[in-house]
Every structure is written in structure tokens, then in C-alpha cells.
């Protein structure tokens, strides 16, 4: 193969003395898709921020060569001008603007006098979407009219409008359904045929396997290996990522299941935008001490809304009866739930799990500040001692407990949220999509934590869109479909097919 389109040599980047990147090399050729794999905190996003000049030239050491010439970019506009475009995990669309306006944002077509040429932009946007085989999008409508999956694909159209030669996709399928993911993978294959180079960052190794020609693995800021996908399989990639072989992803351990701890009756949630529609329709369930109750169902089935109602966090009108140890408890807010002994790790950790302006440590102790308060003042020494103990227990990687939580990787942020919710020593913990956007090693640690909690007699409810995860972890599985309880199965010889059949209403509960 000739000169690579992109070559990164010996890239080094530090934050306050802590090495985030320690001599990373990366090559990508035109028409090649390179999978960039590594655990949360390995340095993947930092490396891509160096490449896209979020961290400008001069703030890191090493060299970047683009089309044979050294690239010294000082801004994202410089790298986009060269043809390097990154699509971040958190989408960069403006919800109130139309699809066309978003696609042309910063590259607007104007008429003489500076007025927007909407006709040309609508036509161009439609042509770009047709190129991606997306025919059901009205480019004149606001982007907020479309779901996360369509928005992800609109973001790709926006990138292609910038004459992209190298497209960086950071966890592109984290909010996509399986059919939308298939569309995404088809788009990546089509781009490769047109000579566009791609860097594909994902914890979903089946996707890496499906579209990547080469895989580069980094661990703790260091380059571990770069190999053709043909020489690898998922097991080998995992072993390279975590530095050890994980023979069993779900470390299931025997645990005793006791009496019913929490009983939930007649949960009904009205849609926040359409009061005639019910997001959850008269659902009742129970969970026992030491039991891991999986909750499965299609996207939009009402699983998250059901758990928000139990936790007192549903934003609209709802009804729910909750009994703990057989006694009714009144829950009108998350604080009521925590005081009663119910904790919840939310689905969207960035919006509902962390306070970005606070440090890692102060996020961890938010739910138990009263424990460290003496005469209206916080005992900082006792608080710091607890923070350090808990960070060590869950292997939260941070240079300092006082580092901003926003600077941590997604997996380490998730562990901090888990720690915060476990500090009040609840009787019941609700995990809503606990491993979304989390690498294989961190997933294993979270599963192990769940089994440890179950062995200690805690009741656990786990909502997950990944059926292998539901089957690998749960003792019993609830299936929710269109806001109704469609199935309640003991997890013995239970199959993905049986769960899906119940979810779509093809099988009676």
C-alpha cells in the first residue's frame, strides 16, 4: 500500500502530570476503515481530539502527517478544511434548526446580499440524504422532530457536506436501534468504496468486525497492537484491550433469593406531550432480596418511564403504588426514594447522573452529604477518606479525586454514578442501561458488582436493551411492550427469541 492518507507518529499528551497518551502511532489509508479499540480511559477520545485539533498543535508532542505533508492544525476549522471530520458521541446538532440548516451550518449557501438560499440548501440536503439512502426525512422540518437514530445519520450527512476525506465515528451506534445500526454500517461500507477513510471507535465488537479492515488497540495511553481484522476475532480484541483473557463475560455466581423486598402496583404514566397516550399502562411487578430482575423490551416500550415512576423522577403525570418489605411508602421525588431505600442509576448519565461542574469526589458523595456534616459544616477529611476508599473499590481511574468529572471517560463516569447511588446502602437498586457506552472490561466489573450486591441480599432491577446481557445477568426477566407487561419469565433455558416474541406481542405473557 502507498503513502497512508493519515499518519500519527509518537503522539504524547499529558494532563497535570498524568500521561493520557504515551507514544501512540496510527495509520489510515484512503478507503480503509480502522477500528480504534480500548477500555474506557485508554485514550481513544483524547487521540481523536488531538487529530481533529480540539487539542491544537503545540499542546501535545509528536507529528501528524496528512496526505504526505505535516499537519499543524490550530483549530477544528483547520482540520475540517483539510477534510478530517469527527462525529462525537454527543451529537452537535441544533434541535430548533431544520435538517437542511443543520447540514449547512457554518457552510451556508447565500444569495447576493447575504440572504440564505434555502432552495439550494434544501436541494443539496436532499441529495446528500439520498446518497445515504435516507428517503423519509423532510429537510425543512426541525431536527428535533426526528429521533436519535435519524439525528445520527443527519450528522453523517452534515460531515459529508464538508467534503470529508477522513470520517471519525465515536461510538456512533450508542443510541441506535438494530435496524438503524445496519443502515449506519451500510453507509460506512459505501463510504469506503468511494475512497473515504474512516476511524470507527466502538465497544460493540460485532460492528468493528463487520466494517473494519484493520484494528488498532490502545491500553492506558499506549499502543498495544495494530492487526488486520482477518487475523483477529472478538476474543483476541478483548484480550488485547484488557491485558487479560476474559473467558466468561458474565461472571455469574450462585446467590440466594429471599423474600419480596419491593412490590410495585398499577404504574401508569401519561405521555408528557400527549395526555391521551400512556407511556406505561397499569404495570405491576415485584423483586426479591438477592434477585437480579432484568427488564427487556424494544426502544420506546416504556421501560425507563416505568423505573422513573418507581423512583419518583417521571417528568409527567403518573400513578404508582410502592411497597417496601410489605409496607406502603410514599414516593413523590428521588429524595423520597433514596430515604426509603431505593436508588437508581439513570440511563442518561450526562443529563441525570453527574453534575459536570463538580469534581469526581464531590459527585460521589452528593447523596450522603449529611453523613459528613457537623454543625452545618462538612468534615472534608472524612469525606475525602470515603471518596478514596470508594474510588479504589470500583477502580475509578482519575488523576485526582478533585479532577472534574467531565474530564473522565464515560466508563469511569458511570462507575462514579454507581458509587454515589450505593453509598446510602439502599435495599433496592435500579440500573437503567448500566453498561451503555462502556467497554468490555468495565462491563465485566459492573456485572461482578451486581452479583456481589445480590449475594449481600440487595434487590436489583436492571433495564437493558442488550438481550445477551439480560440473559447473562438476570434471575428473572420482565418484558415490556407498548407500555404493558408482556412477559414475566424465570431465566431458565430462556432465549432471545422468546423475549423478542413477547416484546412484539407475538406471545402471551
C-alpha positions as CSV (number, residue, x, y, z in Angstrom):
1,X,0.0,0.0,0.0
2,X,1.2,3.5,-0.8
3,X,1.6,6.5,1.4
4,X,-1.2,6.5,4.0
5,X,-3.7,9.3,3.9
6,X,-3.2,9.9,7.7
7,X,-0.2,9.0,9.8
8,X,0.1,9.9,13.5
9,X,3.6,9.4,15.0
10,X,4.6,9.1,18.6
11,X,1.7,11.2,19.9
12,X,2.0,12.2,23.6
13,X,-0.4,14.2,25.7
14,X,-0.5,14.9,29.4
15,X,-3.0,16.5,31.8
16,X,-1.4,17.9,35.0
17,X,1.4,15.4,35.0
18,X,-0.8,12.4,34.2
19,X,0.0,10.8,30.8
20,X,-3.1,10.4,28.7
21,X,-1.2,9.4,25.6
22,X,2.2,7.9,25.7
23,X,3.7,7.4,22.2
24,X,0.7,6.4,20.1
25,X,1.0,5.6,16.3
26,X,-1.9,5.4,13.9
27,X,-2.1,5.0,10.1
28,X,-5.2,5.1,7.9
29,X,-5.3,4.8,4.1
30,X,-8.0,6.1,1.7
31,X,-10.9,3.7,1.5
32,X,-9.8,1.9,4.7
33,X,-11.8,1.7,8.0
34,X,-9.6,1.4,11.1
35,X,-11.3,0.2,14.3
36,X,-9.9,2.0,17.3
37,X,-10.5,-0.2,20.4
38,X,-9.6,0.2,24.1
39,X,-11.2,0.3,27.5
40,X,-12.8,3.5,28.8
41,X,-9.9,5.8,29.8
42,X,-7.5,4.1,27.4
43,X,-7.0,7.4,25.4
44,X,-9.2,6.9,22.3
45,X,-11.1,10.1,22.6
46,X,-8.0,12.1,23.6
47,X,-6.2,10.8,20.5
48,X,-9.1,11.8,18.2
49,X,-9.3,15.3,19.9
50,X,-5.6,15.7,19.0
51,X,-6.2,14.6,15.4
52,X,-9.2,16.9,15.0
53,X,-7.4,19.9,16.7
54,X,-9.8,20.1,19.7
55,X,-6.4,20.0,21.3
56,X,-4.4,22.3,18.9
57,X,-0.9,21.8,17.6
58,X,1.6,22.7,20.3
59,X,-0.5,21.3,23.2
60,X,0.8,17.8,22.5
61,X,4.0,16.2,21.3
62,X,4.6,14.1,18.2
63,X,3.7,14.5,14.5
64,X,0.7,14.2,12.3
65,X,1.1,13.7,8.5
66,X,-1.9,14.3,6.2
67,X,-1.6,13.2,2.6
68,X,2.2,13.1,3.0
69,X,2.5,16.6,4.5
70,X,2.9,17.5,8.1
71,X,-0.3,18.9,9.6
72,X,-0.1,21.6,12.2
73,X,-3.8,22.4,12.8
74,X,-4.7,25.1,15.4
75,X,-8.5,24.7,15.3
76,X,-11.3,22.3,14.3
77,X,-11.9,24.5,11.3
78,X,-8.4,23.8,10.1
79,X,-8.8,20.1,10.2
80,X,-12.3,20.3,8.6
81,X,-10.8,22.4,5.8
82,X,-8.3,19.6,5.3
83,X,-11.1,17.0,5.1
84,X,-11.0,15.5,8.7
85,X,-14.4,15.4,10.3
86,X,-15.3,13.9,13.7
87,X,-18.8,12.9,14.8
88,X,-18.8,12.9,18.6
89,X,-20.9,10.6,20.7
90,X,-22.9,13.6,21.9
91,X,-24.4,15.0,18.7
92,X,-23.6,18.6,17.7
93,X,-26.9,19.5,16.1
94,X,-29.1,22.5,16.9
95,X,-32.6,21.0,17.7
96,X,-34.6,24.0,16.7
97,X,-33.0,24.4,13.2
98,X,-34.2,22.5,10.2
99,X,-32.4,19.4,8.9
100,X,-31.0,21.5,6.0
101,X,-29.9,24.3,8.2
102,X,-28.0,21.9,10.4
103,X,-26.4,20.2,7.4
104,X,-25.2,23.5,6.1
105,X,-24.4,25.1,9.5
106,X,-21.1,27.1,9.0
107,X,-21.2,26.4,5.2
108,X,-24.4,28.2,4.3
109,X,-25.3,28.9,0.7
110,X,-26.2,32.6,0.3
111,X,-27.8,34.8,-2.3
112,X,-26.4,38.2,-3.3
113,X,-26.8,40.5,-0.3
114,X,-26.2,37.7,2.2
115,X,-29.7,36.2,2.4
116,X,-29.9,32.4,2.8
117,X,-30.5,30.4,-0.4
118,X,-32.9,28.0,1.2
119,X,-33.9,26.4,-2.1
120,X,-30.3,25.4,-2.9
121,X,-29.7,24.2,0.6
122,X,-32.9,22.1,0.6
123,X,-31.9,20.6,-2.7
124,X,-28.4,19.9,-1.6
125,X,-29.5,18.4,1.7
126,X,-31.9,16.1,-0.1
127,X,-29.2,15.0,-2.5
128,X,-26.8,14.2,0.4
129,X,-29.5,12.2,2.3
130,X,-30.4,10.3,-1.0
131,X,-26.6,9.5,-1.2
132,X,-27.0,7.9,2.2
133,X,-30.3,6.2,1.0
134,X,-32.3,8.2,3.6
135,X,-35.6,9.0,1.9
136,X,-38.1,9.5,4.7
137,X,-36.6,12.8,6.1
138,X,-38.2,16.2,5.4
139,X,-35.2,18.6,5.3
140,X,-37.4,21.6,6.0
141,X,-38.5,20.3,9.4
142,X,-36.6,21.0,12.7
143,X,-34.1,18.3,13.6
144,X,-35.9,17.8,17.0
145,X,-38.8,16.2,15.0
146,X,-36.5,13.2,14.5
147,X,-35.3,10.5,16.9
148,X,-31.7,9.9,18.0
149,X,-31.1,7.3,15.2
150,X,-32.1,9.7,12.4
151,X,-30.2,12.5,14.0
152,X,-27.0,10.4,14.0
153,X,-27.4,9.8,10.2
154,X,-28.2,13.5,9.7
155,X,-24.9,14.2,11.5
156,X,-23.1,12.0,8.9
157,X,-24.8,13.9,6.0
158,X,-23.5,17.1,7.7
159,X,-20.0,15.7,7.7
160,X,-20.1,14.6,4.1
161,X,-21.2,18.1,3.1
162,X,-17.8,19.3,4.4
163,X,-16.1,17.2,1.6
164,X,-14.8,14.7,4.1
165,X,-11.8,12.5,3.3
166,X,-11.5,11.0,6.8
167,X,-14.5,10.4,8.9
168,X,-14.1,9.7,12.7
169,X,-17.1,8.0,14.3
170,X,-17.0,8.0,18.1
171,X,-19.4,5.3,19.5
172,X,-21.8,6.0,16.5
173,X,-24.4,3.4,17.4
174,X,-24.8,4.0,21.1
175,X,-28.3,5.5,20.6
176,X,-29.3,3.5,17.5
177,X,-31.8,0.6,17.1
178,X,-30.6,-2.6,15.4
179,X,-32.1,-1.6,12.1
180,X,-30.6,1.9,12.3
181,X,-27.2,0.4,13.1
182,X,-27.5,-1.8,10.0
183,X,-28.1,1.4,8.0
184,X,-25.1,3.0,9.6
185,X,-22.8,0.1,8.8
186,X,-24.1,0.1,5.2
187,X,-23.2,3.8,4.9
188,X,-19.7,3.2,6.2
189,X,-19.2,0.4,3.6
190,X,-20.4,2.7,0.8
191,X,-18.1,5.5,2.0
192,X,-15.1,3.1,1.9
193,X,-16.0,2.2,-1.7
194,X,-15.9,5.9,-2.6
195,X,-12.4,6.2,-1.1
196,X,-13.4,7.9,2.2
197,X,-11.2,6.7,5.1
198,X,-12.8,6.0,8.5
199,X,-11.8,5.6,12.1
200,X,-14.5,3.7,13.9
201,X,-14.5,3.8,17.7
202,X,-16.9,1.4,19.3
203,X,-17.2,-1.0,22.2
204,X,-19.6,-3.1,20.1
205,X,-17.0,-5.5,18.6
206,X,-19.5,-7.1,16.3
207,X,-19.7,-3.8,14.5
208,X,-15.9,-3.5,14.4
209,X,-15.8,-7.0,12.9
210,X,-18.4,-6.1,10.3
211,X,-16.9,-2.9,8.8
212,X,-13.2,-2.5,9.9
213,X,-10.3,-3.7,7.7
214,X,-7.7,-3.0,10.5
215,X,-7.9,-2.8,14.2
216,X,-5.6,-0.7,16.5
217,X,-5.8,-1.3,20.2
218,X,-4.6,1.1,22.9
219,X,-4.4,0.5,26.6
220,X,-3.6,3.0,29.3
221,X,-2.5,5.6,26.7
222,X,-0.1,3.2,24.9
223,X,-0.3,1.5,21.6
224,X,-0.7,-2.3,22.1
225,X,-1.2,-3.7,18.6
226,X,-2.4,-3.0,15.0
227,X,-3.5,-6.0,13.1
228,X,-5.7,-6.8,10.1
229,X,-9.3,-7.7,11.1
230,X,-8.8,-11.0,9.3
231,X,-6.2,-12.1,11.9
232,X,-8.5,-11.2,14.9
233,X,-11.7,-12.3,16.5
234,X,-13.7,-10.7,19.3
235,X,-11.9,-12.8,22.0
236,X,-8.5,-11.7,20.8
237,X,-9.5,-8.0,20.6
238,X,-10.9,-8.2,24.2
239,X,-7.7,-9.8,25.4
240,X,-5.6,-7.0,23.8
241,X,-7.9,-4.3,25.3
242,X,-7.9,-5.5,28.9
243,X,-4.5,-7.2,29.0
244,X,-6.0,-10.4,30.2
245,X,-8.3,-13.1,28.8
246,X,-12.0,-12.8,29.8
247,X,-13.2,-16.3,29.3
248,X,-16.7,-15.5,30.6
249,X,-18.2,-12.1,30.1
250,X,-21.0,-12.7,32.7
251,X,-19.3,-13.8,35.9
252,X,-22.5,-15.4,37.2
253,X,-22.2,-16.6,40.8
254,X,-24.7,-18.5,42.9
255,X,-26.7,-16.3,45.2
256,X,-29.7,-17.0,47.5
257,X,-33.0,-15.3,46.6
258,X,-35.1,-14.4,49.6
259,X,-38.5,-12.7,50.3
260,X,-40.1,-9.9,48.3
261,X,-38.4,-6.6,49.2
262,X,-40.2,-4.3,46.8
263,X,-43.7,-4.6,45.3
264,X,-44.8,-2.1,42.7
265,X,-48.5,-1.9,41.7
266,X,-50.5,-0.3,38.9
267,X,-47.9,2.0,37.5
268,X,-49.4,4.3,34.8
269,X,-47.5,7.2,33.1
270,X,-49.1,9.7,30.8
271,X,-47.1,10.9,27.8
272,X,-45.6,14.3,28.5
273,X,-46.6,15.7,25.1
274,X,-49.9,13.7,24.5
275,X,-52.0,13.2,27.6
276,X,-54.3,10.8,25.7
277,X,-51.4,8.4,25.3
278,X,-50.0,6.2,28.1
279,X,-46.2,5.5,28.2
280,X,-46.8,2.9,30.9
281,X,-50.2,1.2,31.2
282,X,-51.0,-0.4,34.6
283,X,-47.8,-2.4,35.1
284,X,-47.2,-4.3,38.4
285,X,-44.2,-6.3,39.5
286,X,-42.1,-7.4,42.5
287,X,-38.4,-8.1,43.2
288,X,-36.9,-10.2,45.9
289,X,-33.9,-9.9,48.2
290,X,-30.8,-11.2,46.3
291,X,-32.6,-11.3,43.0
292,X,-31.5,-9.7,39.7
293,X,-34.6,-8.8,37.8
294,X,-33.9,-8.0,34.1
295,X,-36.3,-5.7,32.3
296,X,-36.3,-6.1,28.5
297,X,-38.3,-4.6,25.6
298,X,-37.9,-2.6,22.4
299,X,-36.8,1.0,22.4
300,X,-39.7,3.2,23.4
301,X,-41.6,0.4,25.1
302,X,-41.8,2.3,28.4
303,X,-39.1,0.6,30.5
304,X,-37.3,3.8,31.5
305,X,-40.5,5.6,32.3
306,X,-41.6,2.7,34.5
307,X,-38.4,2.9,36.5
308,X,-38.6,6.8,36.7
309,X,-42.1,6.5,38.2
310,X,-40.9,4.0,40.8
311,X,-38.1,6.4,41.7
312,X,-40.3,9.5,41.8
313,X,-38.5,11.0,38.8
314,X,-41.0,10.7,35.9
315,X,-41.5,14.3,34.5
316,X,-45.2,13.9,33.6
317,X,-48.4,12.7,35.3
318,X,-48.1,9.2,36.8
319,X,-49.6,6.9,39.4
320,X,-47.7,4.2,41.3
321,X,-48.0,2.2,44.5
322,X,-44.8,1.1,46.0
323,X,-44.4,-1.2,49.0
324,X,-41.1,-2.0,50.7
325,X,-41.0,-5.0,53.0
326,X,-44.8,-5.1,52.7
327,X,-45.3,-1.5,53.9
328,X,-46.6,1.2,51.6
329,X,-44.1,4.1,51.0
330,X,-45.0,7.5,49.5
331,X,-42.5,8.5,46.8
332,X,-43.0,11.9,45.1
333,X,-39.3,12.6,44.4
334,X,-35.9,10.9,44.1
335,X,-35.1,12.1,47.6
336,X,-38.2,10.2,49.0
337,X,-37.0,7.1,47.1
338,X,-33.4,7.4,48.5
339,X,-34.7,7.9,52.0
340,X,-37.0,4.9,51.7
341,X,-34.1,2.7,50.5
342,X,-34.5,2.8,46.6
343,X,-31.6,4.0,44.5
344,X,-31.4,4.4,40.7
345,X,-28.6,4.7,38.2
346,X,-30.2,6.6,35.3
347,X,-30.0,5.8,31.6
348,X,-28.5,9.2,30.6
349,X,-25.6,9.7,33.0
350,X,-24.6,13.1,31.5
351,X,-28.1,14.6,31.9
352,X,-29.3,12.9,35.1
353,X,-26.3,11.1,36.7
354,X,-23.5,13.6,37.1
355,X,-23.0,17.3,37.9
356,X,-20.4,18.2,35.3
357,X,-19.2,21.3,37.2
358,X,-18.2,19.3,40.3
359,X,-15.2,17.0,40.9
360,X,-15.3,13.2,40.8
361,X,-15.2,13.1,44.6
362,X,-18.0,15.6,45.2
363,X,-20.2,13.8,42.7
364,X,-19.7,10.6,44.6
365,X,-20.8,12.0,48.0
366,X,-23.7,14.1,46.8
367,X,-26.3,11.6,48.0
368,X,-24.8,11.3,51.5
369,X,-23.5,14.8,52.4
370,X,-25.5,14.7,55.7
371,X,-23.2,11.9,56.8
372,X,-20.2,14.3,56.8
373,X,-22.0,17.3,58.1
374,X,-21.2,18.5,61.7
375,X,-22.8,21.6,63.0
376,X,-23.6,22.8,59.4
377,X,-20.0,22.2,58.2
378,X,-18.7,19.4,56.0
379,X,-15.9,17.3,57.5
380,X,-13.7,17.4,54.4
381,X,-11.1,14.9,55.8
382,X,-13.8,12.2,56.4
383,X,-15.4,12.9,53.1
384,X,-12.1,12.6,51.2
385,X,-11.3,9.3,53.0
386,X,-14.6,7.8,51.9
387,X,-14.1,9.1,48.3
388,X,-10.7,7.5,48.1
389,X,-12.0,4.2,49.5
390,X,-14.9,4.0,47.1
391,X,-12.8,5.1,44.1
392,X,-10.4,2.3,44.9
393,X,-13.2,-0.3,45.4
394,X,-14.7,0.4,42.0
395,X,-11.4,1.0,40.2
396,X,-12.3,4.6,39.1
397,X,-9.4,5.9,37.1
398,X,-8.8,9.6,37.8
399,X,-5.5,11.5,38.4
400,X,-7.1,13.1,41.5
401,X,-10.5,12.9,43.4
402,X,-10.7,16.6,42.8
403,X,-10.5,16.3,39.0
404,X,-13.6,17.5,37.2
405,X,-15.9,14.5,36.5
406,X,-16.4,15.9,33.0
407,X,-12.8,15.0,32.2
408,X,-13.3,11.3,32.9
409,X,-14.1,8.7,30.3
410,X,-17.7,7.5,30.0
411,X,-17.0,4.2,31.8
412,X,-15.3,6.0,34.8
413,X,-18.2,8.5,35.0
414,X,-20.6,5.5,35.1
415,X,-18.7,3.9,37.9
416,X,-18.8,7.2,39.9
417,X,-22.6,7.3,39.4
418,X,-22.8,3.7,40.7
419,X,-20.7,4.6,43.7
420,X,-22.9,7.6,44.5
421,X,-26.1,5.5,44.4
422,X,-24.6,2.7,46.6
423,X,-23.2,4.9,49.3
424,X,-26.7,5.3,51.0
425,X,-26.8,1.5,51.4
426,X,-30.2,1.0,49.6
427,X,-32.4,-2.1,49.8
428,X,-33.2,-1.9,46.1
429,X,-31.0,-0.6,43.2
430,X,-32.4,0.1,39.7
431,X,-29.8,0.0,37.0
432,X,-31.1,1.6,33.8
433,X,-28.8,0.7,30.9
434,X,-25.8,0.4,33.2
435,X,-23.3,-0.6,30.6
436,X,-24.3,1.7,27.7
437,X,-21.1,3.2,26.1
438,X,-18.9,1.2,28.5
439,X,-16.0,-1.0,27.4
440,X,-15.8,-4.8,27.9
441,X,-13.5,-4.6,30.9
442,X,-15.7,-2.1,32.7
443,X,-18.8,-4.1,31.8
444,X,-17.3,-7.2,33.5
445,X,-16.6,-5.1,36.6
446,X,-20.2,-3.8,36.7
447,X,-21.6,-7.3,36.3
448,X,-19.4,-8.5,39.1
449,X,-20.6,-5.7,41.3
450,X,-24.2,-6.7,40.6
451,X,-23.6,-10.3,41.6
452,X,-21.7,-9.1,44.7
453,X,-24.7,-6.9,45.7
454,X,-27.1,-9.8,45.1
455,X,-25.0,-12.1,47.3
456,X,-25.3,-9.5,50.0
457,X,-29.1,-9.7,49.7
458,X,-29.7,-6.5,47.8
459,X,-32.6,-6.5,45.3
460,X,-31.6,-5.4,41.8
461,X,-33.6,-4.3,38.8
462,X,-31.6,-4.0,35.6
463,X,-33.1,-2.4,32.4
464,X,-31.1,-3.3,29.3
465,X,-31.6,-3.1,25.5
466,X,-28.9,-5.9,25.1
467,X,-30.6,-9.3,25.2
468,X,-27.4,-11.2,25.8
469,X,-26.8,-9.0,28.8
470,X,-30.3,-9.6,30.2
471,X,-30.0,-13.4,29.8
472,X,-26.4,-13.4,31.1
473,X,-27.1,-11.5,34.3
474,X,-30.8,-11.9,35.3
475,X,-32.5,-14.4,37.5
476,X,-35.9,-13.4,36.1
477,X,-36.9,-11.3,33.1
478,X,-39.8,-8.8,32.7
479,X,-40.8,-8.0,29.2
480,X,-42.4,-4.6,28.5
481,X,-44.1,-3.8,25.2
482,X,-46.0,-0.7,24.2
483,X,-46.3,0.3,27.9
484,X,-47.7,-3.0,29.0
485,X,-46.3,-6.0,30.9
486,X,-45.9,-8.7,28.2
487,X,-44.0,-11.3,30.0
488,X,-42.5,-12.4,33.3
489,X,-40.1,-15.3,32.8
490,X,-37.8,-17.3,35.1
491,X,-34.4,-17.2,33.4
492,X,-34.0,-21.0,32.9
493,X,-33.5,-22.0,29.2
494,X,-34.9,-18.6,28.3
495,X,-34.0,-17.5,24.7
496,X,-33.6,-14.2,23.0
497,X,-36.3,-15.3,20.5
498,X,-38.8,-15.9,23.3
499,X,-38.1,-12.5,24.8
500,X,-38.5,-10.8,21.4
501,X,-41.7,-12.6,20.6
502,X,-43.2,-11.4,23.9
503,X,-41.9,-7.8,23.3
504,X,-43.7,-7.5,19.9
505,X,-46.8,-9.2,21.3
506,X,-46.4,-12.4,19.3
507,X,-46.5,-14.4,22.5
508,X,-48.9,-14.1,25.5
509,X,-47.4,-13.3,28.9
